Amino acid sequence: LYINQTDPDGTLAWLVQELQRAEEDEQYVHILSHIPPGDGECLESWARNYYKIVNRYSKTIQAQFYGHIHVDSFTVFYENMDDDSSTPTNVLYASPSVTTYTYLNPAFRIYELEPGINYRVADFHTYFLNLSKATTIDDEPRWELLYSAKVGV
């Protein structure tokens, strides 16, 4: 039983304080965390408040980086969280995992950021290890480029 499901440990209050300070100082931030909002293990009311915070500070937050779900994905945040035809405000990147699961090869991602003041994500490269080709323990791991975000741009 949670008494306060919107911010049980005060992390959202802390986040707002840090984002407000960054905004006042005209700085940009990246958010790095583990369990993404919207995941079944994340409290729904907490996630909805987090979404509102990201929208409020969308000009300060350059990107969000998450793990936990072990799959390669991204989530677009919209001005109206219940209407994906509204204006996009931010993006959450969920990186793949080097942990093996059924039907998942180990993978990782390298981000390239724009140099300078804002450090926006300019590109990223996702690599994977094809376990079907790594047949013996003596084989050196061969990480292969799965894709670049800029391919074909």
FIVO-343560 format. One record per residue: residue number from 0; z, y, x of N, C-alpha, C in turn. Coordinates in nm, 4 decimals, always signed. Example, Ala and Ser with C-alpha at 12.3 -4.5 7.8 and 13.67 -1.06 7.14 Angstrom:
<pts>
(pt 0,(+0.7800,-0.5690,+1.3190),(+0.7800,-0.4500,+1.2300),(+0.7800,-0.3300,+1.3200)) (pt 1,(+0.7080,-0.2250,+1.2850),(+0.7140,-0.1060,+1.3670),(+0.7870,+0.0030,+1.2900)) 
</pts>
This chain:
<pts>
(pt 0,(+0.0000,-0.1175,+0.0843),(+0.0000,+0.0000,+0.0000),(+0.0000,+0.1240,+0.0890)) (pt 1,(-0.0976,+0.2085,+0.0698),(-0.1040,+0.3346,+0.1429),(-0.0546,+0.4470,+0.0535)) (pt 2,(+0.0396,+0.5226,+0.1025),(+0.0891,+0.6385,+0.0281),(-0.0141,+0.7508,+0.0351)) (pt 3,(-0.0701,+0.7705,+0.1533),(-0.1668,+0.8772,+0.1760),(-0.2968,+0.8151,+0.2249)) (pt 4,(-0.3878,+0.7844,+0.1361),(-0.5124,+0.7193,+0.1752),(-0.6149,+0.8170,+0.2310)) (pt 5,(-0.5935,+0.9466,+0.2133),(-0.6927,+1.0424,+0.2601),(-0.6799,+1.0723,+0.4089)) (pt 6,(-0.5602,+1.0600,+0.4648),(-0.5386,+1.0845,+0.6077),(-0.4061,+1.0221,+0.6505)) (pt 7,(-0.3956,+0.8883,+0.6454),(-0.2668,+0.8219,+0.6662),(-0.2020,+0.8485,+0.8019)) (pt 8,(-0.2801,+0.8687,+0.9059),(-0.2192,+0.8898,+1.0377),(-0.2445,+1.0292,+1.0943)) (pt 9,(-0.3012,+1.1182,+1.0146),(-0.3208,+1.2558,+1.0587),(-0.4433,+1.2801,+1.1452)) (pt 10,(-0.5287,+1.1796,+1.1609),(-0.6460,+1.1983,+1.2473),(-0.7439,+1.3010,+1.1913)) (pt 11,(-0.7591,+1.3065,+1.0607),(-0.8520,+1.4047,+1.0036),(-0.7993,+1.5468,+1.0231)) (pt 12,(-0.6696,+1.5660,+1.0078),(-0.6102,+1.6984,+1.0324),(-0.6323,+1.7389,+1.1777)) (pt 13,(-0.6106,+1.6444,+1.2691),(-0.6341,+1.6710,+1.4109),(-0.7816,+1.7034,+1.4357)) (pt 14,(-0.8718,+1.6268,+1.3755),(-1.0150,+1.6496,+1.3939),(-1.0554,+1.7891,+1.3467)) (pt 15,(-1.0078,+1.8295,+1.2307),(-1.0393,+1.9634,+1.1787),(-0.9892,+2.0702,+1.2755)) (pt 16,(-0.8699,+2.0521,+1.3277),(-0.8133,+2.1483,+1.4226),(-0.9030,+2.1605,+1.5466)) (pt 17,(-0.9465,+2.0473,+1.6005),(-1.0320,+2.0483,+1.7196),(-1.1700,+2.1070,+1.6893)) (pt 18,(-1.2266,+2.0706,+1.5751),(-1.3584,+2.1237,+1.5383),(-1.3524,+2.2741,+1.5125)) (pt 19,(-1.2452,+2.3195,+1.4518),(-1.2293,+2.4633,+1.4270),(-1.2216,+2.5393,+1.5591)) (pt 20,(-1.1461,+2.4847,+1.6525),(-1.1345,+2.5478,+1.7843),(-1.2703,+2.5508,+1.8549)) (pt 21,(-1.3442,+2.4405,+1.8483),(-1.4771,+2.4359,+1.9101),(-1.5706,+2.5375,+1.8453)) (pt 22,(-1.5655,+2.5462,+1.7130),(-1.6499,+2.6421,+1.6418),(-1.6161,+2.7855,+1.6841)) (pt 23,(-1.4895,+2.8180,+1.6890),(-1.4469,+2.9529,+1.7286),(-1.4873,+2.9856,+1.8718)) (pt 24,(-1.4861,+2.8842,+1.9590),(-1.5244,+2.9029,+2.0992),(-1.6743,+2.8847,+2.1214)) (pt 25,(-1.7491,+2.8644,+2.0133),(-1.8945,+2.8426,+2.0183),(-1.9311,+2.7256,+2.1095)) (pt 26,(-1.8553,+2.6175,+2.0965),(-1.8813,+2.4951,+2.1711),(-1.9385,+2.3904,+2.0764)) (pt 27,(-1.9999,+2.2880,+2.1351),(-2.0559,+2.1775,+2.0583),(-1.9803,+2.0504,+2.0938)) (pt 28,(-1.9773,+1.9564,+2.0009),(-1.9027,+1.8331,+2.0244),(-1.9843,+1.7102,+1.9842)) (pt 29,(-1.9450,+1.5982,+2.0424),(-1.9878,+1.4652,+1.9997),(-1.8621,+1.3953,+1.9493)) (pt 30,(-1.8761,+1.3187,+1.8441),(-1.7647,+1.2382,+1.7943),(-1.7907,+1.0940,+1.8352)) (pt 31,(-1.6960,+1.0340,+1.9058),(-1.7033,+0.8940,+1.9455),(-1.5866,+0.8220,+1.8811)) (pt 32,(-1.6162,+0.7141,+1.8107),(-1.5102,+0.6410,+1.7433),(-1.5508,+0.4952,+1.7272)) (pt 33,(-1.4681,+0.4188,+1.6643),(-1.4905,+0.2753,+1.6536),(-1.5464,+0.2359,+1.5173)) (pt 34,(-1.4652,+0.2410,+1.4133),(-1.5082,+0.1940,+1.2810),(-1.5759,+0.3084,+1.2063)) (pt 35,(-1.7040,+0.2933,+1.1716),(-1.7736,+0.4035,+1.1046),(-1.7286,+0.4213,+0.9598)) (pt 36,(-1.7338,+0.5452,+0.9119),(-1.7045,+0.5669,+0.7699),(-1.8074,+0.4923,+0.6867)) (pt 37,(-1.7647,+0.4372,+0.5777),(-1.8559,+0.3580,+0.4950),(-1.8443,+0.2090,+0.5212)) (pt 38,(-1.7851,+0.1709,+0.6349),(-1.7620,+0.0299,+0.6640),(-1.6520,-0.0217,+0.5712)) (pt 39,(-1.6579,-0.1489,+0.5375),(-1.5596,-0.2083,+0.4475),(-1.4165,-0.1993,+0.4973)) (pt 40,(-1.3980,-0.1844,+0.6290),(-1.2637,-0.1746,+0.6861),(-1.2128,-0.0303,+0.6924)) (pt 41,(-1.2926,+0.0638,+0.6443),(-1.2539,+0.2050,+0.6442),(-1.2141,+0.2450,+0.5022)) (pt 42,(-1.1002,+0.3099,+0.4891),(-1.0550,+0.3540,+0.3570),(-1.1585,+0.4479,+0.2951)) (pt 43,(-1.1956,+0.4207,+0.1708),(-1.3009,+0.4993,+0.1060),(-1.2638,+0.6468,+0.0937)) (pt 44,(-1.1422,+0.6766,+0.0541),(-1.1035,+0.8174,+0.0385),(-1.1012,+0.8883,+0.1739)) (pt 45,(-1.0608,+0.8178,+0.2791),(-1.0642,+0.8736,+0.4142),(-1.2087,+0.9035,+0.4527)) (pt 46,(-1.2979,+0.8067,+0.4265),(-1.4390,+0.8227,+0.4623),(-1.5027,+0.9405,+0.3891)) (pt 47,(-1.4698,+0.9573,+0.2625),(-1.5257,+1.0699,+0.1857),(-1.4763,+1.2036,+0.2420)) (pt 48,(-1.3513,+1.2115,+0.2811),(-1.3006,+1.3341,+0.3430),(-1.3640,+1.3575,+0.4798)) (pt 49,(-1.3815,+1.2504,+0.5560),(-1.4482,+1.2616,+0.6859),(-1.5895,+1.3169,+0.6669)) (pt 50,(-1.6611,+1.2651,+0.5694),(-1.7974,+1.3094,+0.5394),(-1.7979,+1.4596,+0.5105)) (pt 51,(-1.7025,+1.5055,+0.4328),(-1.6935,+1.6489,+0.4005),(-1.6655,+1.7322,+0.5259)) (pt 52,(-1.5832,+1.6803,+0.6144),(-1.5530,+1.7504,+0.7395),(-1.6783,+1.7601,+0.8258)) (pt 53,(-1.7521,+1.6501,+0.8372),(-1.8762,+1.6517,+0.9158),(-1.9731,+1.7538,+0.8583)) (pt 54,(-1.9852,+1.7584,+0.7275),(-2.0743,+1.8576,+0.6667),(-2.0267,+1.9998,+0.6950)) (pt 55,(-1.8975,+2.0234,+0.6857),(-1.8444,+2.1577,+0.7101),(-1.8722,+2.2029,+0.8533)) (pt 56,(-1.8611,+2.1124,+0.9506),(-1.8786,+2.1464,+1.0918),(-2.0104,+2.0923,+1.1479)) (pt 57,(-2.1102,+2.0785,+1.0640),(-2.2364,+2.0161,+1.1058),(-2.3080,+2.0931,+1.2166)) (pt 58,(-2.2885,+2.2217,+1.2260),(-2.3525,+2.2995,+1.3329),(-2.2792,+2.2818,+1.4667)) (pt 59,(-2.1551,+2.2403,+1.4617),(-2.0754,+2.2174,+1.5820),(-2.0910,+2.0738,+1.6319)) (pt 60,(-2.0972,+1.9783,+1.5394),(-2.1085,+1.8361,+1.5747),(-2.2553,+1.8046,+1.6035)) (pt 61,(-2.2840,+1.7684,+1.7276),(-2.4218,+1.7374,+1.7655),(-2.4610,+1.5941,+1.7299)) (pt 62,(-2.3658,+1.5034,+1.7300),(-2.3933,+1.3642,+1.6926),(-2.2611,+1.2890,+1.6825)) (pt 63,(-2.2681,+1.1739,+1.6163),(-2.1532,+1.0848,+1.6032),(-2.1952,+0.9488,+1.6582)) (pt 64,(-2.1087,+0.8863,+1.7358),(-2.1391,+0.7581,+1.7982),(-2.0307,+0.6577,+1.7596)) (pt 65,(-2.0733,+0.5438,+1.7069),(-1.9804,+0.4418,+1.6584),(-2.0203,+0.3029,+1.7072)) (pt 66,(-1.9280,+0.2118,+1.6978),(-1.9496,+0.0711,+1.7299),(-1.9047,-0.0138,+1.6130)) (pt 67,(-1.8355,-0.1219,+1.6426),(-1.7679,-0.2089,+1.5465),(-1.8604,-0.2977,+1.4634)) (pt 68,(-1.9702,-0.2453,+1.4135),(-2.0513,-0.3245,+1.3202),(-2.1485,-0.4176,+1.3922)) (pt 69,(-2.1647,-0.4020,+1.5234),(-2.2415,-0.4926,+1.6089),(-2.3917,-0.4919,+1.5831)) (pt 70,(-2.4396,-0.4043,+1.4986),(-2.5843,-0.3973,+1.4745),(-2.6345,-0.2577,+1.5093)) (pt 71,(-2.7613,-0.2516,+1.5380),(-2.8298,-0.1289,+1.5752),(-2.8684,-0.0546,+1.4478)) (pt 72,(-2.8049,+0.0591,+1.4222),(-2.8369,+0.1315,+1.2992),(-2.8011,+0.2788,+1.3145)) (pt 73,(-2.8356,+0.3550,+1.2145),(-2.7949,+0.4947,+1.2096),(-2.7736,+0.5327,+1.0642)) (pt 74,(-2.6973,+0.6378,+1.0429),(-2.6700,+0.6886,+0.9086),(-2.6953,+0.8382,+0.9087)) (pt 75,(-2.7725,+0.8836,+0.8131),(-2.7956,+1.0267,+0.7972),(-2.6919,+1.0803,+0.6992)) (pt 76,(-2.6277,+1.1889,+0.7357),(-2.5352,+1.2585,+0.6466),(-2.6136,+1.3665,+0.5735)) (pt 77,(-2.5862,+1.3804,+0.4450),(-2.6565,+1.4783,+0.3621),(-2.5587,+1.5812,+0.3079)) (pt 78,(-2.6127,+1.6986,+0.2759),(-2.5322,+1.8064,+0.2193),(-2.4515,+1.7577,+0.0982)) (pt 79,(-2.5159,+1.6786,+0.0147),(-2.4488,+1.6163,-0.0994),(-2.4427,+1.4666,-0.0705)) (pt 80,(-2.3233,+1.4156,-0.0443),(-2.3108,+1.2753,-0.0029),(-2.3605,+1.1754,-0.1073)) (pt 81,(-2.3753,+1.2194,-0.2306),(-2.4221,+1.1301,-0.3363),(-2.5696,+1.1501,-0.3690)) (pt 82,(-2.6408,+1.2295,-0.2878),(-2.7813,+1.2607,-0.3160),(-2.8595,+1.2670,-0.1855)) (pt 83,(-2.9279,+1.1561,-0.1514),(-3.0010,+1.1539,-0.0249),(-3.1319,+1.2327,-0.0285)) (pt 84,(-3.1571,+1.3043,-0.1373),(-3.2705,+1.3969,-0.1376),(-3.2236,+1.5386,-0.1032)) (pt 85,(-3.0919,+1.5559,-0.0829),(-3.0401,+1.6868,-0.0417),(-3.0631,+1.7050,+0.1091)) (pt 86,(-3.0272,+1.8184,+0.1609),(-3.0544,+1.8537,+0.3003),(-2.9754,+1.7658,+0.3976)) (pt 87,(-3.0432,+1.7052,+0.4978),(-2.9710,+1.6304,+0.6015),(-2.8859,+1.7260,+0.6849)) (pt 88,(-2.7660,+1.6823,+0.7205),(-2.6756,+1.7687,+0.7966),(-2.6355,+1.7115,+0.9320)) (pt 89,(-2.6375,+1.5799,+0.9480),(-2.5894,+1.5198,+1.0711),(-2.6361,+1.3756,+1.0779)) (pt 90,(-2.6164,+1.3136,+1.1948),(-2.6533,+1.1729,+1.2099),(-2.5412,+1.0976,+1.2817)) (pt 91,(-2.5219,+0.9744,+1.2376),(-2.4245,+0.8836,+1.2974),(-2.5037,+0.7686,+1.3590)) (pt 92,(-2.4850,+0.7457,+1.4886),(-2.5512,+0.6356,+1.5580),(-2.4523,+0.5206,+1.5725)) (pt 93,(-2.4911,+0.4034,+1.5267),(-2.4104,+0.2823,+1.5471),(-2.4867,+0.1959,+1.6465)) (pt 94,(-2.4278,+0.1767,+1.7618),(-2.4958,+0.1039,+1.8685),(-2.4803,-0.0459,+1.8516)) (pt 95,(-2.5783,-0.1198,+1.9008),(-2.5659,-0.2655,+1.8983),(-2.4557,-0.3094,+1.9947)) (pt 96,(-2.4251,-0.4355,+1.9928),(-2.3136,-0.4886,+2.0704),(-2.3614,-0.5917,+2.1717)) (pt 97,(-2.2924,-0.5997,+2.2840),(-2.3226,-0.7061,+2.3795),(-2.2571,-0.8373,+2.3376)) (pt 98,(-2.1745,-0.8329,+2.2350),(-2.1141,-0.9541,+2.1795),(-2.2212,-1.0332,+2.1055)) (pt 99,(-2.2239,-1.1631,+2.1293),(-2.3229,-1.2461,+2.0606),(-2.2701,-1.2903,+1.9248)) (pt 100,(-2.3561,-1.2868,+1.8276),(-2.3291,-1.3372,+1.6936),(-2.4511,-1.4168,+1.6503)) (pt 101,(-2.4358,-1.4981,+1.5469),(-2.5493,-1.5724,+1.4944),(-2.6612,-1.4751,+1.4617)) (pt 102,(-2.7792,-1.5042,+1.5103),(-2.8999,-1.4237,+1.4866),(-2.8953,-1.2857,+1.5513)) (pt 103,(-2.8033,-1.2625,+1.6429),(-2.7992,-1.1345,+1.7142),(-2.7973,-1.1593,+1.8641)) (pt 104,(-2.8951,-1.1048,+1.9335),(-2.8932,-1.1062,+2.0785),(-2.8038,-0.9923,+2.1269)) (pt 105,(-2.7406,-1.0082,+2.2429),(-2.6639,-0.8975,+2.2983),(-2.7563,-0.7775,+2.3219)) (pt 106,(-2.7048,-0.6591,+2.2996),(-2.7865,-0.5390,+2.3181),(-2.6972,-0.4199,+2.3506)) (pt 107,(-2.7578,-0.3182,+2.4085),(-2.6868,-0.1928,+2.4349),(-2.7866,-0.0784,+2.4289)) (pt 108,(-2.7337,+0.0425,+2.4228),(-2.8187,+0.1609,+2.4104),(-2.7765,+0.2654,+2.5135)) (pt 109,(-2.8756,+0.3329,+2.5704),(-2.8526,+0.4447,+2.6614),(-2.9095,+0.5700,+2.5956)) (pt 110,(-2.8262,+0.6723,+2.5863),(-2.8670,+0.7985,+2.5237),(-2.9085,+0.8989,+2.6298)) (pt 111,(-3.0104,+0.9775,+2.5979),(-3.0487,+1.0921,+2.6800),(-3.0157,+1.2170,+2.5994)) (pt 112,(-2.9439,+1.3080,+2.6620),(-2.9032,+1.4307,+2.5944),(-2.9798,+1.5493,+2.6503)) (pt 113,(-3.0047,+1.6476,+2.5646),(-3.0668,+1.7712,+2.6107),(-2.9670,+1.8426,+2.7009)) (pt 114,(-3.0096,+1.8812,+2.8208),(-2.9172,+1.9547,+2.9071),(-2.8955,+2.0958,+2.8537)) (pt 115,(-2.7892,+2.1569,+2.8983),(-2.7636,+2.2939,+2.8556),(-2.6391,+2.3041,+2.7718)) (pt 116,(-2.6450,+2.3895,+2.6719),(-2.5260,+2.4205,+2.5943),(-2.4955,+2.3156,+2.4883)) (pt 117,(-2.5975,+2.2680,+2.4155),(-2.5686,+2.1893,+2.2950),(-2.5635,+2.0383,+2.3152)) (pt 118,(-2.6303,+1.9840,+2.4139),(-2.6284,+1.8405,+2.4442),(-2.6652,+1.7534,+2.3243)) (pt 119,(-2.7669,+1.7941,+2.2520),(-2.8168,+1.7119,+2.1413),(-2.8812,+1.5850,+2.1955)) (pt 120,(-2.8867,+1.4821,+2.1133),(-2.9542,+1.3583,+2.1521),(-3.1041,+1.3862,+2.1552)) (pt 121,(-3.1645,+1.3693,+2.2727),(-3.3078,+1.3924,+2.2890),(-3.3856,+1.2621,+2.2729)) (pt 122,(-3.3248,+1.1520,+2.3126),(-3.3906,+1.0213,+2.3067),(-3.2833,+0.9156,+2.3310)) (pt 123,(-3.3164,+0.7925,+2.3000),(-3.2313,+0.6816,+2.3415),(-3.3175,+0.5580,+2.3587)) (pt 124,(-3.2699,+0.4700,+2.4450),(-3.3389,+0.3447,+2.4749),(-3.2437,+0.2302,+2.4423)) (pt 125,(-3.2927,+0.1347,+2.3672),(-3.2122,+0.0191,+2.3292),(-3.2664,-0.1032,+2.4028)) (pt 126,(-3.1773,-0.1745,+2.4705),(-3.2126,-0.2931,+2.5488),(-3.1436,-0.4151,+2.4886)) (pt 127,(-3.2087,-0.5309,+2.5047),(-3.1485,-0.6540,+2.4545),(-3.1678,-0.7659,+2.5552)) (pt 128,(-3.0851,-0.8680,+2.5432),(-3.0951,-0.9884,+2.6247),(-3.1385,-1.1005,+2.5324)) (pt 129,(-3.2580,-1.1529,+2.5556),(-3.3111,-1.2601,+2.4719),(-3.2445,-1.3914,+2.5130)) (pt 130,(-3.1498,-1.4359,+2.4335),(-3.0742,-1.5569,+2.4677),(-3.1608,-1.6818,+2.4694)) (pt 131,(-3.2698,-1.6817,+2.3950),(-3.3603,-1.7971,+2.3953),(-3.4274,-1.8142,+2.5307)) (pt 132,(-3.4441,-1.7049,+2.6043),(-3.5069,-1.7108,+2.7364),(-3.4047,-1.7316,+2.8475)) (pt 133,(-3.2788,-1.7031,+2.8216),(-3.1728,-1.7218,+2.9212),(-3.1167,-1.8622,+2.9017)) (pt 134,(-3.1843,-1.9600,+2.9616),(-3.1542,-2.0997,+2.9289),(-3.0499,-2.1658,+3.0182)) (pt 135,(-3.0266,-2.1118,+3.1371),(-2.9247,-2.1734,+3.2228),(-2.8268,-2.0671,+3.2706)) (pt 136,(-2.7116,-2.1142,+3.3128),(-2.6093,-2.0218,+3.3613),(-2.6522,-1.9555,+3.4916)) (pt 137,(-2.7465,-2.0186,+3.5626),(-2.7939,-1.9629,+3.6897),(-2.8992,-1.8545,+3.6708)) (pt 138,(-2.9547,-1.8427,+3.5504),(-3.0553,-1.7389,+3.5256),(-2.9901,-1.6011,+3.5318)) (pt 139,(-3.0553,-1.5102,+3.6042),(-3.0107,-1.3707,+3.6036),(-3.0411,-1.3117,+3.4666)) (pt 140,(-2.9506,-1.2359,+3.4095),(-2.9799,-1.1724,+3.2804),(-3.0989,-1.0771,+3.2946)) (pt 141,(-3.1911,-1.0848,+3.1989),(-3.3073,-0.9948,+3.1979),(-3.3013,-0.9100,+3.0727)) (pt 142,(-3.2514,-0.7895,+3.0881),(-3.2430,-0.6968,+2.9761),(-3.3804,-0.6365,+2.9542)) (pt 143,(-3.4282,-0.6446,+2.8310),(-3.5613,-0.5946,+2.7968),(-3.5484,-0.4733,+2.7054)) (pt 144,(-3.6395,-0.3785,+2.7257),(-3.6421,-0.2620,+2.6383),(-3.6881,-0.3062,+2.5001)) (pt 145,(-3.6053,-0.2832,+2.4002),(-3.6426,-0.3133,+2.2626),(-3.7233,-0.1979,+2.2054)) (pt 146,(-3.6733,-0.0763,+2.2236),(-3.7479,+0.0416,+2.1794),(-3.6853,+0.1688,+2.2349)) (pt 147,(-3.7644,+0.2726,+2.2310),(-3.7187,+0.4079,+2.2596),(-3.7328,+0.4868,+2.1310)) (pt 148,(-3.6415,+0.5769,+2.1046),(-3.6482,+0.6563,+1.9817),(-3.7716,+0.7454,+1.9791)) (pt 149,(-3.8267,+0.7774,+2.0956),(-3.9416,+0.8680,+2.1016),(-4.0756,+0.7962,+2.1047)) (pt 150,(-4.0789,+0.6666,+2.0988),(-4.2056,+0.5936,+2.1048),(-4.2980,+0.6437,+1.9950)) (pt 151,(-4.4178,+0.6812,+2.0341),(-4.5177,+0.7243,+1.9366),(-4.5027,+0.8679,+1.8904)) (pt 152,(-4.4057,+0.9403,+1.9469),(-4.3873,+1.0804,+1.9050),(-4.4828,+1.1691,+1.9813)) 
</pts>
